[in-house]
Amino acid sequence: MFFILFIGTLFLLPLAAAPASASGAPRLEKATFAGGCFWCMEPPFEKLDGVKEVISGYTGGRKVNPTYEEVSSGNSGHIEAIEVVYDPSKVTYSKLLDVFWKQINPTDAGGQFVDRGSSYTSAIFYHTEEQKRLAEGSKRELERSGRFDKPVVTEIRPAGPFYPAEGYHQDYWKKNPVRYKFYRYNSGRDQYLAKIWGKDKAMNTEKVEGAFVKPSKEELKKRLTPMQYKVTQEDGTEPAFKNEYADNKRAGIYVDIVSGEPLYSSLDKYDSGTGWPSFTRPLEPGNFVEKEDRSLFSARTEVRSRHGDSHLGHVFNDGPKPTGLRYCMNSAALRFIPKEDLVKEGYGKYLKLFEK
């Protein structure tokens, strides 16, 4: 409080909140949460009024400036987390806690949903004693609510160094909406949240219209390279030998660059000598449409993706056994997902193909 004295009369006026700087900029604070895959933790907080920035990163471990691979291995001691920069005059820490609890399974000590291991466990990292008090109180309330039939195991720990993740992880849900939705849909996160909180009460969960969708023409022009757009949208053909996957020998699967639908497995890939990636059979036959193509004055069988309607290439009857087929594809129409990333990318069910 401060006072102004006018001719012996005392007027008491409220003291305005002091700005953090001489410029009058709002005082910002940080909150750090871990809830499994940080891709899925960003959107609910970024949509809140008063949140200025949400950063995906790593914290809680020993390694300085760890990489995604080091954290995923479980050897760094770090876990995937987000750092929320917010204006406490517009959104309270209690509100952030409420949003946090409604994004996770707080009873799972082994990870979160499809992501398993120590690097995907849940935790609240407090920056002040007040944050600690509020976090512990909210956890007690959750335990007493009777909403869960197992103990709440989410840890509350002091915040330490936070290392931002690689650039391609930041705002992944905005940069790669199709891949993000496909991963999230298959992770089981939203299904669990709807079961626990109810479809109408679960806060800030993603609504997935379908696992495989074709973005708008405008979005495709932003996302695809000129060659990818020419091949998939204008039925083009990329140069032989001078393409990304003709000589790729890594284990994994190939999906449509547009929709993300699974197309081929590396187990069915072979060197046809043509200079384009070739396969003996599709991984998911239901994801293909075959059409007659007479564009070169001879009948060929064009292969397109069912959901993305992408031009992929052609299929011929001069392939090796056991099918005798050669699916000759354009690399520009495909995206390769190595087997070690199948779970993270939402294609975990195909991992068993590569288990000996």
URQUI-V680774 format. One record per residue. RES is the residue in one letter. PSI is psi in degrees with one decimal (none if undefined). D_LAST is the distance of its C-alpha to the last C-alpha in Angstrom with 1 decimal. Layout:
# URQUI-V680774
res: {RES & RES}
psi: {PSI & PSI}
d_last: {D_LAST & D_LAST}
This chain:
# URQUI-V680774
res: {M & F & F & I & L & F & I & G & T & L & F & L & L & P & L & A & A & A & P & A & S & A & S & G & A & P & R & L & E & K & A & T & F & A & G & G & C & F & W & C & M & E & P & P & F & E & K & L & D & G & V & K & E & V & I & S & G & Y & T & G & G & R & K & V & N & P & T & Y & E & E & V & S & S & G & N & S & G & H & I & E & A & I & E & V & V & Y & D & P & S & K & V & T & Y & S & K & L & L & D & V & F & W & K & Q & I & N & P & T & D & A & G & G & Q & F & V & D & R & G & S & S & Y & T & S & A & I & F & Y & H & T & E & E & Q & K & R & L & A & E & G & S & K & R & E & L & E & R & S & G & R & F & D & K & P & V & V & T & E & I & R & P & A & G & P & F & Y & P & A & E & G & Y & H & Q & D & Y & W & K & K & N & P & V & R & Y & K & F & Y & R & Y & N & S & G & R & D & Q & Y & L & A & K & I & W & G & K & D & K & A & M & N & T & E & K & V & E & G & A & F & V & K & P & S & K & E & E & L & K & K & R & L & T & P & M & Q & Y & K & V & T & Q & E & D & G & T & E & P & A & F & K & N & E & Y & A & D & N & K & R & A & G & I & Y & V & D & I & V & S & G & E & P & L & Y & S & S & L & D & K & Y & D & S & G & T & G & W & P & S & F & T & R & P & L & E & P & G & N & F & V & E & K & E & D & R & S & L & F & S & A & R & T & E & V & R & S & R & H & G & D & S & H & L & G & H & V & F & N & D & G & P & K & P & T & G & L & R & Y & C & M & N & S & A & A & L & R & F & I & P & K & E & D & L & V & K & E & G & Y & G & K & Y & L & K & L & F & E & K}
psi: {151.3 & 163.4 & 156.7 & 128.7 & 117.0 & 109.2 & 52.9 & -0.4 & 132.0 & 122.3 & 125.6 & 126.1 & 145.2 & 145.1 & 124.8 & 151.6 & 131.0 & 131.2 & 159.1 & -20.4 & 168.0 & -22.9 & -11.4 & 9.5 & 144.1 & 150.4 & 120.1 & 148.4 & 169.0 & 145.3 & 138.9 & 125.2 & 146.3 & 126.6 & 41.9 & -144.1 & 119.9 & -18.4 & -42.7 & -17.6 & -20.6 & -52.6 & -44.8 & -34.0 & -35.6 & -23.4 & -5.4 & 135.3 & 128.4 & -15.7 & 122.9 & -32.5 & 145.1 & 123.6 & 129.5 & 141.8 & -161.0 & 141.1 & 167.5 & -2.0 & -163.1 & -34.0 & 134.1 & 131.1 & 58.8 & 157.5 & 166.2 & -41.7 & -40.8 & -39.7 & -43.4 & -28.5 & -19.9 & 0.6 & -11.5 & -17.9 & -9.4 & 160.5 & 154.9 & 134.7 & 170.9 & 146.3 & 119.2 & 120.3 & 120.0 & 161.6 & 107.1 & -13.2 & -13.2 & -31.8 & 130.2 & 160.5 & -33.7 & -38.2 & -40.7 & -40.0 & -41.7 & -43.2 & -41.9 & -50.7 & -28.3 & 14.9 & -7.4 & 171.7 & 97.5 & -2.9 & 0.1 & 110.8 & -5.0 & 5.8 & -157.5 & 114.6 & -126.4 & -17.7 & 116.4 & 153.7 & 166.4 & -27.4 & -4.8 & 15.8 & 165.5 & 147.9 & 155.1 & 125.3 & 110.6 & 144.2 & -18.5 & 164.7 & -31.9 & -41.9 & -40.3 & -45.5 & -45.9 & -39.5 & -44.8 & -38.8 & -41.9 & -34.2 & -41.6 & -41.8 & -40.3 & -41.4 & -36.4 & -12.8 & -22.3 & 10.8 & -26.5 & 145.8 & 8.1 & 161.0 & 147.7 & 117.8 & 1.0 & 126.7 & 151.7 & 114.0 & 154.3 & 142.4 & 140.5 & -159.9 & 136.7 & 126.4 & 115.2 & 140.5 & 171.5 & 153.1 & -35.8 & -15.3 & -22.5 & 129.4 & 39.9 & -34.9 & -23.1 & -40.7 & -34.0 & 65.2 & -37.2 & -48.8 & -39.1 & -48.0 & -37.7 & -44.8 & -49.2 & -42.2 & -41.0 & -10.7 & -23.0 & 1.2 & -53.4 & -34.6 & -40.6 & -45.6 & -39.0 & -36.3 & -41.7 & -44.2 & -13.8 & 143.6 & -34.5 & -17.4 & -20.3 & 126.5 & 133.0 & 26.7 & 155.9 & 134.9 & 121.5 & 116.9 & -29.8 & 155.0 & -37.8 & 119.1 & 155.1 & 120.0 & 169.0 & 163.9 & -41.0 & -42.4 & -40.2 & -37.7 & -28.2 & -38.8 & -36.7 & 151.7 & 163.6 & -39.7 & -41.5 & -40.4 & -43.0 & -43.1 & -53.6 & -34.2 & -20.4 & 17.1 & 35.4 & 176.4 & 129.5 & 161.8 & 140.5 & 147.4 & -33.3 & 61.9 & 167.5 & -37.4 & 3.6 & -39.2 & 13.4 & 125.1 & 8.6 & 154.0 & 132.9 & -164.3 & 161.9 & 132.3 & 164.5 & 127.2 & -23.8 & -52.9 & -20.9 & 1.5 & 137.8 & 136.6 & -53.9 & 158.4 & 146.5 & -20.8 & -20.5 & 10.8 & 143.6 & 163.8 & 105.2 & -9.6 & 5.0 & -18.7 & 3.2 & 151.0 & 130.3 & 145.3 & 152.8 & -20.3 & 158.9 & 156.2 & -41.9 & 92.7 & -30.0 & -11.6 & 13.2 & 149.0 & 130.4 & 135.4 & 150.3 & 134.3 & 117.9 & 25.8 & -23.1 & 29.6 & 18.0 & 151.1 & 123.6 & 164.7 & 110.3 & 146.2 & 126.7 & 156.7 & 143.3 & -46.9 & -39.8 & -15.6 & 38.1 & 139.3 & 123.1 & -42.1 & -143.2 & 160.3 & 136.3 & 162.0 & 29.7 & 26.7 & 174.5 & 173.2 & 155.9 & -10.7 & -26.7 & 12.1 & 151.6 & 105.1 & 101.5 & 108.9 & 159.3 & 128.7 & -34.9 & -17.0 & -3.3 & 157.6 & 129.7 & 133.9 & 109.5 & 153.9 & -31.8 & -13.8 & 3.9 & -43.4 & -47.7 & -36.1 & -2.6 & 14.2 & 33.1 & -27.5 & -16.9 & -5.6 & -32.9 & -22.0 & -27.1 & 8.8 & 130.0 & none}
d_last: {73.0 & 75.7 & 79.3 & 82.0 & 85.7 & 88.2 & 91.8 & 91.0 & 88.4 & 84.9 & 82.1 & 78.6 & 75.8 & 72.0 & 70.2 & 67.7 & 64.1 & 64.1 & 61.9 & 59.4 & 61.1 & 64.5 & 63.1 & 62.6 & 58.9 & 57.2 & 55.7 & 51.9 & 49.5 & 45.8 & 43.4 & 39.8 & 37.2 & 33.4 & 31.8 & 28.2 & 27.5 & 30.7 & 30.6 & 31.5 & 34.1 & 36.2 & 37.8 & 39.4 & 41.3 & 42.2 & 43.9 & 46.3 & 49.8 & 50.5 & 47.0 & 47.4 & 43.9 & 40.4 & 38.1 & 34.4 & 33.4 & 32.2 & 34.2 & 34.4 & 32.6 & 33.5 & 32.4 & 35.2 & 34.3 & 30.5 & 28.2 & 25.9 & 22.9 & 24.6 & 25.4 & 22.0 & 20.5 & 22.9 & 24.5 & 27.7 & 29.0 & 29.9 & 29.2 & 29.5 & 33.1 & 36.0 & 39.5 & 42.2 & 45.6 & 48.2 & 52.0 & 53.0 & 56.2 & 54.2 & 51.1 & 51.0 & 48.3 & 48.5 & 47.6 & 44.6 & 43.5 & 43.9 & 41.8 & 39.1 & 38.8 & 38.5 & 35.3 & 33.1 & 31.9 & 33.9 & 32.6 & 28.9 & 28.4 & 24.7 & 24.9 & 26.2 & 24.8 & 21.4 & 21.6 & 20.6 & 21.6 & 24.9 & 25.5 & 25.9 & 28.3 & 31.8 & 35.0 & 38.6 & 40.0 & 43.7 & 46.1 & 49.3 & 50.6 & 51.6 & 48.0 & 46.9 & 49.6 & 48.7 & 44.9 & 45.5 & 48.0 & 45.7 & 42.9 & 45.4 & 46.6 & 43.1 & 42.5 & 45.9 & 45.3 & 43.4 & 41.0 & 37.9 & 37.1 & 35.3 & 36.7 & 36.7 & 34.6 & 35.1 & 36.5 & 39.8 & 39.9 & 42.3 & 41.4 & 40.5 & 39.7 & 38.0 & 36.1 & 35.8 & 32.4 & 31.9 & 34.2 & 31.7 & 31.0 & 34.7 & 35.8 & 32.5 & 33.7 & 36.6 & 35.1 & 32.1 & 33.3 & 31.0 & 27.8 & 29.2 & 30.2 & 26.8 & 25.0 & 27.7 & 27.8 & 24.1 & 24.3 & 26.5 & 29.2 & 32.1 & 31.4 & 31.6 & 34.7 & 36.4 & 35.9 & 37.3 & 40.0 & 40.7 & 40.3 & 43.8 & 43.7 & 40.4 & 41.5 & 40.2 & 37.0 & 35.8 & 36.6 & 33.9 & 35.5 & 32.3 & 28.7 & 29.5 & 33.0 & 34.9 & 37.1 & 40.7 & 41.9 & 43.3 & 40.1 & 38.1 & 40.7 & 40.2 & 36.4 & 35.7 & 36.6 & 39.3 & 36.8 & 34.4 & 37.4 & 38.9 & 35.7 & 34.8 & 38.3 & 40.4 & 38.3 & 38.2 & 36.2 & 35.0 & 35.6 & 33.3 & 31.3 & 32.8 & 30.3 & 27.5 & 24.3 & 25.3 & 23.6 & 20.8 & 17.5 & 15.7 & 12.6 & 14.0 & 16.4 & 20.1 & 22.8 & 26.5 & 28.4 & 31.2 & 29.7 & 26.1 & 24.9 & 21.4 & 21.8 & 19.0 & 15.4 & 14.8 & 12.5 & 16.0 & 18.0 & 19.9 & 23.0 & 25.9 & 28.5 & 30.4 & 29.8 & 28.1 & 24.5 & 23.7 & 21.2 & 21.0 & 20.7 & 20.9 & 18.3 & 21.1 & 23.9 & 26.2 & 26.4 & 28.2 & 31.8 & 33.0 & 36.6 & 38.9 & 39.8 & 43.1 & 43.6 & 43.6 & 46.0 & 43.2 & 41.0 & 37.4 & 34.9 & 34.3 & 31.1 & 31.7 & 29.8 & 31.1 & 31.6 & 32.4 & 34.3 & 33.1 & 33.7 & 30.3 & 31.2 & 31.5 & 29.7 & 30.8 & 30.6 & 29.9 & 26.1 & 23.8 & 22.3 & 21.0 & 23.1 & 25.8 & 25.9 & 26.0 & 25.8 & 27.8 & 27.6 & 29.5 & 27.7 & 30.5 & 29.5 & 25.9 & 24.4 & 21.0 & 18.8 & 16.1 & 12.9 & 14.4 & 17.4 & 16.2 & 17.3 & 20.5 & 21.4 & 21.1 & 18.2 & 15.8 & 15.1 & 13.1 & 10.6 & 8.5 & 8.3 & 6.3 & 3.8 & 0.0}
